[in-house]
Protein backbone atom coordinates (compact mmCIF):
# COMPACT_ATOMS: atom_id res chain seq x y z
CA UNK A 1 0.00 0.00 0.00
CA UNK A 2 1.44 3.40 -0.93
CA UNK A 3 2.02 6.12 1.67
CA UNK A 4 -0.64 8.78 2.13
CA UNK A 5 -0.42 12.54 2.57
CA UNK A 6 -2.43 14.25 5.29
CA UNK A 7 -4.28 17.33 4.04
CA UNK A 8 -6.68 19.00 6.49
CA UNK A 9 -6.78 15.71 8.45
CA UNK A 10 -7.77 13.86 5.26
CA UNK A 11 -5.46 11.02 4.17
CA UNK A 12 -4.82 11.37 0.43
CA UNK A 13 -3.13 9.21 -2.19
CA UNK A 14 -0.78 10.60 -4.83
CA UNK A 15 -1.59 9.73 -8.44
CA UNK A 16 0.95 10.32 -11.18
CA UNK A 17 -0.27 10.64 -14.77
CA UNK A 18 1.09 12.03 -18.02
CA UNK A 19 -0.53 14.91 -19.89
CA UNK A 20 -1.24 13.99 -23.53
CA UNK A 21 -0.17 17.36 -24.84
CA UNK A 22 3.55 17.72 -24.16
CA UNK A 23 3.96 14.47 -22.21
CA UNK A 24 4.64 16.19 -18.89
CA UNK A 25 3.95 14.76 -15.46
CA UNK A 26 0.57 15.42 -13.87
CA UNK A 27 0.09 15.00 -10.11
CA UNK A 28 -3.33 14.51 -8.56
CA UNK A 29 -4.46 13.71 -5.03
CA UNK A 30 -7.27 11.30 -4.19
CA UNK A 31 -9.10 10.95 -0.90
CA UNK A 32 -8.87 7.56 0.80
CA UNK A 33 -12.32 6.60 -0.53
CA UNK A 34 -11.08 7.20 -4.09
CA UNK A 35 -12.82 10.53 -4.62
CA UNK A 36 -10.54 13.17 -6.14
CA UNK A 37 -9.15 15.85 -3.85
CA UNK A 38 -7.40 17.99 -6.48
CA UNK A 39 -5.16 18.10 -9.53
CA UNK A 40 -1.97 19.72 -8.24
CA UNK A 41 -0.25 20.53 -11.55
CA UNK A 42 -0.93 22.66 -14.61
CA UNK A 43 0.02 21.70 -18.15
CA UNK A 44 1.47 24.58 -20.15
CA UNK A 45 3.41 22.95 -23.02
CA UNK A 46 4.55 26.33 -24.37
CA UNK A 47 6.56 27.05 -21.21
CA UNK A 48 10.05 25.55 -21.18
CA UNK A 49 10.65 23.21 -18.24
CA UNK A 50 13.39 20.71 -17.41
CA UNK A 51 12.52 17.00 -17.64
CA UNK A 52 11.83 16.70 -13.88
CA UNK A 53 9.98 20.02 -13.43
CA UNK A 54 6.25 20.73 -13.14
CA UNK A 55 4.10 23.81 -12.64
CA UNK A 56 2.01 23.66 -9.47
CA UNK A 57 -1.55 24.98 -9.31
CA UNK A 58 -1.66 27.12 -6.18
CA UNK A 59 -4.96 28.87 -6.83
CA UNK A 60 -8.46 27.51 -6.15
CA UNK A 61 -7.78 26.75 -2.49
CA UNK A 62 -5.07 24.17 -3.08
CA UNK A 63 -2.47 25.74 -0.80
CA UNK A 64 -2.70 22.95 1.81
CA UNK A 65 -2.25 20.25 -0.83
CA UNK A 66 0.80 22.01 -2.28
CA UNK A 67 2.26 22.50 1.21
CA UNK A 68 1.79 18.75 1.91
CA UNK A 69 3.57 17.82 -1.34
CA UNK A 70 6.49 20.07 -0.40
CA UNK A 71 6.61 18.92 3.23
CA UNK A 72 6.73 15.26 2.12
CA UNK A 73 9.59 16.04 -0.25
CA UNK A 74 7.59 14.94 -3.30
CA UNK A 75 8.29 18.31 -4.91
CA UNK A 76 10.93 20.92 -4.15
CA UNK A 77 10.41 24.42 -2.89
CA UNK A 78 9.73 26.79 -5.83
CA UNK A 79 12.68 27.11 -8.22
CA UNK A 80 11.08 30.05 -10.04
CA UNK A 81 7.63 31.36 -10.94
CA UNK A 82 5.86 31.64 -14.30
CA UNK A 83 3.04 33.98 -15.31
CA UNK A 84 -0.11 32.25 -16.51
CA UNK A 85 -2.65 34.88 -17.42
CA UNK A 86 -3.80 36.51 -14.20
CA UNK A 87 -1.81 34.17 -11.93
CA UNK A 88 1.82 33.48 -11.14
CA UNK A 89 2.51 29.82 -10.41
CA UNK A 90 5.60 28.06 -8.99
CA UNK A 91 7.84 25.72 -10.96
CA UNK A 92 9.20 22.88 -8.82
CA UNK A 93 11.28 19.77 -9.38
CA UNK A 94 10.01 16.25 -8.72
CA UNK A 95 11.80 13.96 -6.27
CA UNK A 96 11.48 10.59 -8.05
CA UNK A 97 12.80 8.61 -5.08
CA UNK A 98 10.14 9.99 -2.74
CA UNK A 99 7.37 9.79 -5.35
CA UNK A 100 7.91 6.01 -5.60
CA UNK A 101 6.97 5.64 -1.93
CA UNK A 102 3.63 7.34 -2.60
CA UNK A 103 2.58 5.76 -5.90
CA UNK A 104 3.79 2.13 -5.79
CA UNK A 105 1.48 -0.65 -4.68
CA UNK A 106 -2.28 -0.81 -5.09
CA UNK A 107 -3.78 1.72 -7.45
CA UNK A 108 -6.11 4.01 -5.46
CA UNK A 109 -7.70 5.35 -8.63
CA UNK A 110 -9.51 2.01 -9.10
CA UNK A 111 -12.08 3.23 -6.59
CA UNK A 112 -13.31 5.93 -8.99
CA UNK A 113 -16.75 5.46 -10.49
CA UNK A 114 -16.26 4.77 -14.22
CA UNK A 115 -19.97 5.13 -15.09
CA UNK A 116 -19.52 8.33 -17.11
CA UNK A 117 -16.54 7.04 -19.09
CA UNK A 118 -17.51 6.50 -22.73
CA UNK A 119 -14.87 4.31 -24.41
CA UNK A 120 -11.45 2.94 -23.60
CA UNK A 121 -9.72 2.90 -27.00
CA UNK A 122 -8.85 6.59 -27.32
CA UNK A 123 -5.68 8.65 -27.73
CA UNK A 124 -6.91 10.96 -25.01
CA UNK A 125 -9.97 11.90 -23.01
CA UNK A 126 -11.89 15.09 -22.40
CA UNK A 127 -13.66 15.97 -19.17
CA UNK A 128 -16.99 17.61 -20.04
CA UNK A 129 -18.99 19.71 -17.62
CA UNK A 130 -22.81 19.75 -17.34
CA UNK A 131 -23.12 22.05 -20.36
CA UNK A 132 -21.15 19.59 -22.51
CA UNK A 133 -18.09 21.82 -22.79
CA UNK A 134 -14.58 20.73 -21.71
CA UNK A 135 -13.63 21.90 -18.22
CA UNK A 136 -10.06 22.41 -19.44
CA UNK A 137 -8.36 22.88 -22.83
CA UNK A 138 -6.13 19.88 -22.15
CA UNK A 139 -6.91 16.23 -22.74
CA UNK A 140 -6.09 13.47 -20.25
CA UNK A 141 -4.04 10.34 -20.92
CA UNK A 142 -6.58 8.02 -19.28
CA UNK A 143 -10.31 8.09 -18.68
CA UNK A 144 -9.61 7.77 -14.96
CA UNK A 145 -7.44 10.91 -15.00
CA UNK A 146 -10.23 12.82 -16.76
CA UNK A 147 -12.72 11.54 -14.16
CA UNK A 148 -10.37 12.67 -11.37
CA UNK A 149 -10.11 16.12 -12.96
CA UNK A 150 -13.92 16.34 -13.17
CA UNK A 151 -14.30 15.42 -9.52
CA UNK A 152 -11.73 18.04 -8.50
CA UNK A 153 -13.47 20.63 -10.72
CA UNK A 154 -16.85 19.91 -9.11
CA UNK A 155 -15.40 20.62 -5.63
CA UNK A 156 -15.13 24.29 -6.64
CA UNK A 157 -18.95 24.49 -6.43
CA UNK A 158 -19.24 22.93 -2.96
CA UNK A 159 -19.39 26.23 -1.09
CA UNK A 160 -21.81 27.77 -3.58
CA UNK A 161 -23.99 24.66 -3.39
CA UNK A 162 -24.94 24.48 -7.06
CA UNK A 163 -23.75 24.81 -10.67
CA UNK A 164 -25.60 27.20 -12.95
CA UNK A 165 -25.82 26.00 -16.56
CA UNK A 166 -25.60 28.32 -19.55
CA UNK A 167 -29.41 28.15 -19.81
CA UNK A 168 -29.77 29.28 -16.18
CA UNK A 169 -30.74 25.89 -14.72
CA UNK A 170 -29.27 25.25 -11.26
CA UNK A 171 -27.87 21.79 -10.58
CA UNK A 172 -27.54 20.99 -6.84
CA UNK A 173 -23.96 20.35 -5.72
CA UNK A 174 -24.55 16.65 -5.03
CA UNK A 175 -25.81 16.15 -8.62
CA UNK A 176 -23.15 18.09 -10.56
CA UNK A 177 -20.79 15.15 -11.11
CA UNK A 178 -23.69 13.01 -12.37
CA UNK A 179 -24.26 15.67 -15.06
CA UNK A 180 -20.64 15.52 -16.25
CA UNK A 181 -19.06 12.96 -18.53
CA UNK A 182 -15.75 11.72 -19.90
CA UNK A 183 -15.43 11.13 -23.63
CA UNK A 184 -12.64 10.14 -25.99
CA UNK A 185 -10.93 13.22 -27.40
CA UNK A 186 -12.12 14.35 -30.82
CA UNK A 187 -8.53 15.23 -31.86
C-alpha positions as CSV (number, residue, x, y, z in Angstrom):
1,X,0.0,0.0,0.0
2,X,1.4,3.4,-0.9
3,X,2.0,6.1,1.7
4,X,-0.6,8.8,2.1
5,X,-0.4,12.5,2.6
6,X,-2.4,14.2,5.3
7,X,-4.3,17.3,4.0
8,X,-6.7,19.0,6.5
9,X,-6.8,15.7,8.5
10,X,-7.8,13.9,5.3
11,X,-5.5,11.0,4.2
12,X,-4.8,11.4,0.4
13,X,-3.1,9.2,-2.2
14,X,-0.8,10.6,-4.8
15,X,-1.6,9.7,-8.4
16,X,1.0,10.3,-11.2
17,X,-0.3,10.6,-14.8
18,X,1.1,12.0,-18.0
19,X,-0.5,14.9,-19.9
20,X,-1.2,14.0,-23.5
21,X,-0.2,17.4,-24.8
22,X,3.5,17.7,-24.2
23,X,4.0,14.5,-22.2
24,X,4.6,16.2,-18.9
25,X,3.9,14.8,-15.5
26,X,0.6,15.4,-13.9
27,X,0.1,15.0,-10.1
28,X,-3.3,14.5,-8.6
29,X,-4.5,13.7,-5.0
30,X,-7.3,11.3,-4.2
31,X,-9.1,10.9,-0.9
32,X,-8.9,7.6,0.8
33,X,-12.3,6.6,-0.5
34,X,-11.1,7.2,-4.1
35,X,-12.8,10.5,-4.6
36,X,-10.5,13.2,-6.1
37,X,-9.1,15.9,-3.8
38,X,-7.4,18.0,-6.5
39,X,-5.2,18.1,-9.5
40,X,-2.0,19.7,-8.2
41,X,-0.3,20.5,-11.5
42,X,-0.9,22.7,-14.6
43,X,0.0,21.7,-18.1
44,X,1.5,24.6,-20.1
45,X,3.4,23.0,-23.0
46,X,4.5,26.3,-24.4
47,X,6.6,27.0,-21.2
48,X,10.1,25.5,-21.2
49,X,10.7,23.2,-18.2
50,X,13.4,20.7,-17.4
51,X,12.5,17.0,-17.6
52,X,11.8,16.7,-13.9
53,X,10.0,20.0,-13.4
54,X,6.3,20.7,-13.1
55,X,4.1,23.8,-12.6
56,X,2.0,23.7,-9.5
57,X,-1.5,25.0,-9.3
58,X,-1.7,27.1,-6.2
59,X,-5.0,28.9,-6.8
60,X,-8.5,27.5,-6.2
61,X,-7.8,26.8,-2.5
62,X,-5.1,24.2,-3.1
63,X,-2.5,25.7,-0.8
64,X,-2.7,23.0,1.8
65,X,-2.2,20.3,-0.8
66,X,0.8,22.0,-2.3
67,X,2.3,22.5,1.2
68,X,1.8,18.8,1.9
69,X,3.6,17.8,-1.3
70,X,6.5,20.1,-0.4
71,X,6.6,18.9,3.2
72,X,6.7,15.3,2.1
73,X,9.6,16.0,-0.3
74,X,7.6,14.9,-3.3
75,X,8.3,18.3,-4.9
76,X,10.9,20.9,-4.2
77,X,10.4,24.4,-2.9
78,X,9.7,26.8,-5.8
79,X,12.7,27.1,-8.2
80,X,11.1,30.1,-10.0
81,X,7.6,31.4,-10.9
82,X,5.9,31.6,-14.3
83,X,3.0,34.0,-15.3
84,X,-0.1,32.3,-16.5
85,X,-2.7,34.9,-17.4
86,X,-3.8,36.5,-14.2
87,X,-1.8,34.2,-11.9
88,X,1.8,33.5,-11.1
89,X,2.5,29.8,-10.4
90,X,5.6,28.1,-9.0
91,X,7.8,25.7,-11.0
92,X,9.2,22.9,-8.8
93,X,11.3,19.8,-9.4
94,X,10.0,16.3,-8.7
95,X,11.8,14.0,-6.3
96,X,11.5,10.6,-8.1
97,X,12.8,8.6,-5.1
98,X,10.1,10.0,-2.7
99,X,7.4,9.8,-5.4
100,X,7.9,6.0,-5.6
101,X,7.0,5.6,-1.9
102,X,3.6,7.3,-2.6
103,X,2.6,5.8,-5.9
104,X,3.8,2.1,-5.8
105,X,1.5,-0.7,-4.7
106,X,-2.3,-0.8,-5.1
107,X,-3.8,1.7,-7.5
108,X,-6.1,4.0,-5.5
109,X,-7.7,5.4,-8.6
110,X,-9.5,2.0,-9.1
111,X,-12.1,3.2,-6.6
112,X,-13.3,5.9,-9.0
113,X,-16.8,5.5,-10.5
114,X,-16.3,4.8,-14.2
115,X,-20.0,5.1,-15.1
116,X,-19.5,8.3,-17.1
117,X,-16.5,7.0,-19.1
118,X,-17.5,6.5,-22.7
119,X,-14.9,4.3,-24.4
120,X,-11.5,2.9,-23.6
121,X,-9.7,2.9,-27.0
122,X,-8.9,6.6,-27.3
123,X,-5.7,8.6,-27.7
124,X,-6.9,11.0,-25.0
125,X,-10.0,11.9,-23.0
126,X,-11.9,15.1,-22.4
127,X,-13.7,16.0,-19.2
128,X,-17.0,17.6,-20.0
129,X,-19.0,19.7,-17.6
130,X,-22.8,19.7,-17.3
131,X,-23.1,22.1,-20.4
132,X,-21.2,19.6,-22.5
133,X,-18.1,21.8,-22.8
134,X,-14.6,20.7,-21.7
135,X,-13.6,21.9,-18.2
136,X,-10.1,22.4,-19.4
137,X,-8.4,22.9,-22.8
138,X,-6.1,19.9,-22.2
139,X,-6.9,16.2,-22.7
140,X,-6.1,13.5,-20.3
141,X,-4.0,10.3,-20.9
142,X,-6.6,8.0,-19.3
143,X,-10.3,8.1,-18.7
144,X,-9.6,7.8,-15.0
145,X,-7.4,10.9,-15.0
146,X,-10.2,12.8,-16.8
147,X,-12.7,11.5,-14.2
148,X,-10.4,12.7,-11.4
149,X,-10.1,16.1,-13.0
150,X,-13.9,16.3,-13.2
151,X,-14.3,15.4,-9.5
152,X,-11.7,18.0,-8.5
153,X,-13.5,20.6,-10.7
154,X,-16.9,19.9,-9.1
155,X,-15.4,20.6,-5.6
156,X,-15.1,24.3,-6.6
157,X,-18.9,24.5,-6.4
158,X,-19.2,22.9,-3.0
159,X,-19.4,26.2,-1.1
160,X,-21.8,27.8,-3.6
161,X,-24.0,24.7,-3.4
162,X,-24.9,24.5,-7.1
163,X,-23.8,24.8,-10.7
164,X,-25.6,27.2,-13.0
165,X,-25.8,26.0,-16.6
166,X,-25.6,28.3,-19.6
167,X,-29.4,28.1,-19.8
168,X,-29.8,29.3,-16.2
169,X,-30.7,25.9,-14.7
170,X,-29.3,25.2,-11.3
171,X,-27.9,21.8,-10.6
172,X,-27.5,21.0,-6.8
173,X,-24.0,20.4,-5.7
174,X,-24.6,16.7,-5.0
175,X,-25.8,16.2,-8.6
176,X,-23.1,18.1,-10.6
177,X,-20.8,15.1,-11.1
178,X,-23.7,13.0,-12.4
179,X,-24.3,15.7,-15.1
180,X,-20.6,15.5,-16.2
181,X,-19.1,13.0,-18.5
182,X,-15.7,11.7,-19.9
183,X,-15.4,11.1,-23.6
184,X,-12.6,10.1,-26.0
185,X,-10.9,13.2,-27.4
186,X,-12.1,14.4,-30.8
187,X,-8.5,15.2,-31.9
